[in-house]
């Protein structure tokens, strides 16, 4: 296998996890600032898949 393809694949993976982290951070920030309990629950439910992805669990 070509070394450049392996490096390219790693950069795509790192970019994917960085993007997931940014979205999770934005959701966590909105959760922190939320005053409505129903809205907070919604943020937690949406945040769960992002956290699981960052932990590399599917």
The first five atom37 places (N, CA, C, CB, O) and aatype in JSON, in Angstrom:
{
  "aatype": [20, 20, 20, 20, 20, 20, 20, 20, 20, 20, 20, 20, 20, 20, 20, 20, 20, 20, 20, 20, 20, 20, 20, 20, 20, 20, 20, 20, 20, 20, 20, 20, 20, 20, 20, 20, 20, 20, 20, 20, 20, 20, 20, 20, 20, 20, 20, 20, 20, 20, 20, 20, 20, 20, 20, 20, 20, 20],
  "atom_mask": [
    [1, 1, 1, 1, 1],
    [1, 1, 1, 1, 1],
    [1, 1, 1, 1, 1],
    [1, 1, 1, 1, 1],
    [1, 1, 1, 1, 1],
    [1, 1, 1, 1, 1],
    [1, 1, 1, 1, 1],
    [1, 1, 1, 1, 1],
    [1, 1, 1, 1, 1],
    [1, 1, 1, 1, 1],
    [1, 1, 1, 1, 1],
    [1, 1, 1, 1, 1],
    [1, 1, 1, 1, 1],
    [1, 1, 1, 1, 1],
    [1, 1, 1, 1, 1],
    [1, 1, 1, 1, 1],
    [1, 1, 1, 1, 1],
    [1, 1, 1, 1, 1],
    [1, 1, 1, 1, 1],
    [1, 1, 1, 1, 1],
    [1, 1, 1, 1, 1],
    [1, 1, 1, 1, 1],
    [1, 1, 1, 1, 1],
    [1, 1, 1, 1, 1],
    [1, 1, 1, 1, 1],
    [1, 1, 1, 1, 1],
    [1, 1, 1, 1, 1],
    [1, 1, 1, 1, 1],
    [1, 1, 1, 1, 1],
    [1, 1, 1, 1, 1],
    [1, 1, 1, 1, 1],
    [1, 1, 1, 1, 1],
    [1, 1, 1, 1, 1],
    [1, 1, 1, 1, 1],
    [1, 1, 1, 1, 1],
    [1, 1, 1, 1, 1],
    [1, 1, 1, 1, 1],
    [1, 1, 1, 1, 1],
    [1, 1, 1, 1, 1],
    [1, 1, 1, 1, 1],
    [1, 1, 1, 1, 1],
    [1, 1, 1, 1, 1],
    [1, 1, 1, 1, 1],
    [1, 1, 1, 1, 1],
    [1, 1, 1, 1, 1],
    [1, 1, 1, 1, 1],
    [1, 1, 1, 1, 1],
    [1, 1, 1, 1, 1],
    [1, 1, 1, 1, 1],
    [1, 1, 1, 1, 1],
    [1, 1, 1, 1, 1],
    [1, 1, 1, 1, 1],
    [1, 1, 1, 1, 1],
    [1, 1, 1, 1, 1],
    [1, 1, 1, 1, 1],
    [1, 1, 1, 1, 1],
    [1, 1, 1, 1, 1],
    [1, 1, 1, 1, 1]
  ],
  "atom_positions": [
    [[0.84, -1.18, 0.0], [0.0, 0.0, 0.0], [0.89, 1.24, 0.0], [-0.96, 0.0, 1.22], [1.97, 1.25, 0.58]],
    [[0.43, 2.23, -0.63], [1.19, 3.46, -0.78], [1.21, 4.25, 0.54], [0.61, 4.32, -1.91], [0.18, 4.41, 1.18]],
    [[2.37, 4.73, 0.91], [2.53, 5.46, 2.17], [1.72, 6.76, 2.15], [4.02, 5.77, 2.42], [1.17, 7.15, 3.18]],
    [[1.65, 7.42, 1.0], [0.9, 8.67, 0.93], [-0.59, 8.44, 1.14], [1.13, 9.35, -0.42], [-1.27, 9.3, 1.71]],
    [[-1.1, 7.3, 0.7], [-2.52, 6.99, 0.92], [-2.8, 6.75, 2.4], [-2.94, 5.76, 0.08], [-3.85, 7.13, 2.91]],
    [[-1.88, 6.12, 3.09], [-2.04, 5.88, 4.52], [-2.03, 7.21, 5.27], [-0.91, 4.96, 5.05], [-2.85, 7.43, 6.17]],
    [[-1.11, 8.1, 4.91], [-1.06, 9.41, 5.56], [-2.32, 10.22, 5.25], [0.18, 10.19, 5.1], [-2.85, 10.9, 6.14]],
    [[-2.8, 10.15, 4.03], [-4.03, 10.85, 3.65], [-5.21, 10.33, 4.46], [-4.3, 10.69, 2.14], [-6.04, 11.12, 4.92]],
    [[-5.28, 9.03, 4.63], [-6.35, 8.42, 5.41], [-6.28, 8.88, 6.87], [-6.28, 6.88, 5.33], [-7.32, 9.13, 7.48]],
    [[-5.09, 8.98, 7.42], [-4.94, 9.44, 8.8], [-5.38, 10.9, 8.94], [-3.48, 9.29, 9.26], [-6.02, 11.25, 9.93]],
    [[-5.04, 11.75, 7.97], [-5.45, 13.16, 8.04], [-6.96, 13.29, 7.94], [-4.79, 13.97, 6.92], [-7.55, 14.13, 8.62]],
    [[-7.6, 12.47, 7.12], [-9.07, 12.48, 7.03], [-9.66, 12.07, 8.38], [-9.56, 11.53, 5.9], [-10.63, 12.67, 8.85]],
    [[-9.08, 11.05, 8.99], [-9.57, 10.59, 10.29], [-9.4, 11.66, 11.36], [-8.84, 9.31, 10.71], [-10.32, 11.89, 12.15]],
    [[-8.25, 12.3, 11.39], [-8.02, 13.37, 12.37], [-8.97, 14.53, 12.15], [-6.56, 13.85, 12.3], [-9.49, 15.11, 13.11]],
    [[-9.2, 14.88, 10.9], [-10.15, 15.95, 10.59], [-11.56, 15.61, 11.02], [-10.14, 16.25, 9.11], [-12.29, 16.47, 11.51]],
    [[-11.95, 14.34, 10.83], [-13.27, 13.88, 11.24], [-13.44, 14.0, 12.75], [-13.49, 12.43, 10.79], [-14.46, 14.48, 13.23]],
    [[-12.44, 13.56, 13.49], [-12.55, 13.65, 14.95], [-12.48, 15.1, 15.44], [-11.44, 12.82, 15.61], [-13.12, 15.44, 16.44]],
    [[-11.73, 15.93, 14.77], [-11.68, 17.36, 15.13], [-13.05, 18.0, 14.88], [-10.58, 18.1, 14.32], [-13.53, 18.78, 15.71]],
    [[-13.67, 17.69, 13.76], [-14.99, 18.22, 13.45], [-16.03, 17.73, 14.47], [-15.41, 17.83, 12.03], [-16.88, 18.5, 14.91]],
    [[-15.95, 16.47, 14.84], [-16.86, 15.92, 15.84], [-16.65, 16.61, 17.18], [-16.65, 14.4, 15.99], [-17.62, 16.89, 17.88]],
    [[-15.4, 16.88, 17.54], [-15.1, 17.57, 18.8], [-15.68, 18.98, 18.8], [-13.6, 17.61, 19.03], [-16.22, 19.42, 19.82]],
    [[-15.56, 19.68, 17.69], [-16.08, 21.05, 17.6], [-17.6, 21.06, 17.77], [-15.69, 21.7, 16.26], [-18.14, 21.89, 18.5]],
    [[-18.28, 20.13, 17.1], [-19.73, 20.06, 17.22], [-20.14, 19.69, 18.66], [-20.3, 19.03, 16.23], [-21.1, 20.25, 19.2]],
    [[-19.42, 18.75, 19.26], [-19.72, 18.35, 20.63], [-19.48, 19.51, 21.59], [-18.88, 17.13, 21.04], [-20.24, 19.71, 22.54]],
    [[-18.43, 20.27, 21.36], [-18.14, 21.43, 22.2], [-19.24, 22.48, 22.07], [-16.78, 22.05, 21.81], [-19.66, 23.06, 23.07]],
    [[-19.72, 22.71, 20.86], [-20.82, 23.68, 20.66], [-22.09, 23.21, 21.34], [-21.07, 23.89, 19.15], [-22.81, 24.01, 21.95]],
    [[-22.38, 21.93, 21.26], [-23.57, 21.39, 21.92], [-23.43, 21.48, 23.44], [-23.81, 19.94, 21.5], [-24.39, 21.82, 24.14]],
    [[-22.24, 21.19, 23.96], [-22.02, 21.28, 25.39], [-22.14, 22.72, 25.88], [-20.64, 20.72, 25.76], [-22.66, 22.98, 26.96]],
    [[-21.67, 23.66, 25.07], [-21.78, 25.08, 25.42], [-23.25, 25.5, 25.48], [-21.0, 25.96, 24.39], [-23.67, 26.19, 26.41]],
    [[-24.03, 25.08, 24.49], [-25.46, 25.39, 24.49], [-26.18, 24.71, 25.66], [-26.1, 24.97, 23.17], [-27.1, 25.27, 26.24]],
    [[-25.75, 23.51, 26.0], [-26.31, 22.82, 27.16], [-26.01, 23.6, 28.44], [-25.75, 21.38, 27.26], [-26.89, 23.75, 29.29]],
    [[-24.8, 24.09, 28.56], [-24.39, 24.86, 29.74], [-25.21, 26.14, 29.87], [-22.9, 25.19, 29.67], [-25.58, 26.52, 30.98]],
    [[-25.49, 26.8, 28.76], [-26.19, 28.09, 28.77], [-27.71, 27.94, 28.81], [-25.8, 28.89, 27.57], [-28.42, 28.93, 29.02]],
    [[-28.22, 26.74, 28.61], [-29.65, 26.52, 28.54], [-30.29, 26.64, 29.92], [-29.95, 25.16, 27.93], [-29.77, 26.13, 30.91]],
    [[-31.43, 27.31, 29.97], [-32.18, 27.44, 31.22], [-33.39, 26.5, 31.27], [-32.64, 28.89, 31.4], [-33.84, 26.11, 32.35]],
    [[-33.91, 26.14, 30.1], [-35.09, 25.3, 30.0], [-34.71, 23.82, 30.18], [-35.79, 25.51, 28.63], [-33.85, 23.32, 29.46]],
    [[-35.34, 23.12, 31.13], [-34.98, 21.71, 31.36], [-35.26, 20.82, 30.14], [-35.75, 21.17, 32.56], [-34.49, 19.9, 29.86]],
    [[-36.33, 21.08, 29.44], [-36.66, 20.27, 28.26], [-35.6, 20.47, 27.16], [-38.07, 20.64, 27.73], [-35.23, 19.52, 26.48]],
    [[-35.15, 21.69, 27.0], [-34.1, 21.98, 26.03], [-32.78, 21.32, 26.45], [-33.91, 23.5, 25.89], [-32.03, 20.85, 25.6]],
    [[-32.5, 21.3, 27.74], [-31.28, 20.65, 28.24], [-31.28, 19.16, 27.93], [-31.13, 20.88, 29.75], [-30.26, 18.6, 27.53]],
    [[-32.41, 18.52, 28.13], [-32.54, 17.09, 27.83], [-32.31, 16.84, 26.34], [-33.93, 16.55, 28.26], [-31.66, 15.87, 25.95]],
    [[-32.85, 17.72, 25.51], [-32.66, 17.6, 24.07], [-31.18, 17.71, 23.72], [-33.46, 18.68, 23.34], [-30.69, 16.93, 22.9]],
    [[-30.46, 18.65, 24.32], [-29.03, 18.79, 24.06], [-28.26, 17.54, 24.5], [-28.47, 20.03, 24.77], [-27.33, 17.12, 23.81]],
    [[-28.63, 16.97, 25.63], [-27.95, 15.76, 26.11], [-28.17, 14.61, 25.14], [-28.45, 15.38, 27.52], [-27.24, 13.87, 24.83]],
    [[-29.41, 14.45, 24.68], [-29.71, 13.37, 23.74], [-28.93, 13.54, 22.43], [-31.22, 13.31, 23.45], [-28.45, 12.56, 21.86]],
    [[-28.81, 14.76, 21.97], [-28.06, 15.02, 20.74], [-26.56, 14.86, 20.98], [-28.37, 16.42, 20.22], [-25.84, 14.46, 20.06]],
    [[-26.09, 15.17, 22.17], [-24.66, 15.12, 22.48], [-24.14, 13.69, 22.62], [-24.39, 15.89, 23.76], [-22.96, 13.44, 22.37]],
    [[-24.98, 12.76, 23.01], [-24.54, 11.38, 23.28], [-23.81, 10.74, 22.09], [-25.73, 10.52, 23.65], [-22.72, 10.2, 22.28]],
    [[-24.36, 10.78, 20.86], [-23.61, 10.15, 19.75], [-22.25, 10.8, 19.47], [-24.44, 10.18, 18.49], [-21.31, 10.12, 19.06]],
    [[-22.15, 12.1, 19.68], [-20.88, 12.79, 19.47], [-19.83, 12.33, 20.48], [-21.07, 14.31, 19.55], [-18.68, 12.09, 20.13]],
    [[-20.24, 12.21, 21.74], [-19.31, 11.75, 22.77], [-18.9, 10.29, 22.51], [-19.96, 11.89, 24.17], [-17.73, 9.94, 22.67]],
    [[-19.85, 9.46, 22.13], [-19.52, 8.07, 21.84], [-18.56, 7.98, 20.65], [-20.78, 7.27, 21.56], [-17.66, 7.14, 20.66]],
    [[-18.74, 8.82, 19.65], [-17.85, 8.82, 18.49], [-16.45, 9.26, 18.9], [-18.4, 9.73, 17.39], [-15.46, 8.69, 18.43]],
    [[-16.36, 10.27, 19.77], [-15.04, 10.71, 20.23], [-14.34, 9.65, 21.06], [-15.17, 12.0, 21.03], [-13.11, 9.58, 21.08]],
    [[-15.12, 8.83, 21.76], [-14.55, 7.73, 22.53], [-14.3, 6.49, 21.67], [-15.47, 7.38, 23.68], [-13.86, 5.46, 22.17]],
    [[-14.59, 6.62, 20.38], [-14.42, 5.56, 19.38], [-15.28, 4.35, 19.69], [-12.97, 5.15, 19.29], [-14.86, 3.22, 19.47]],
    [[-16.48, 4.61, 20.21], [-17.49, 3.57, 20.42], [-18.59, 3.79, 19.39], [-18.07, 3.6, 21.89], [-18.9, 4.93, 19.04]],
    [[-19.16, 2.72, 18.91], [-20.23, 2.88, 17.92], [-21.55, 2.45, 18.48], [-19.92, 2.09, 16.66], [-22.57, 2.51, 17.79]]
  ]
}
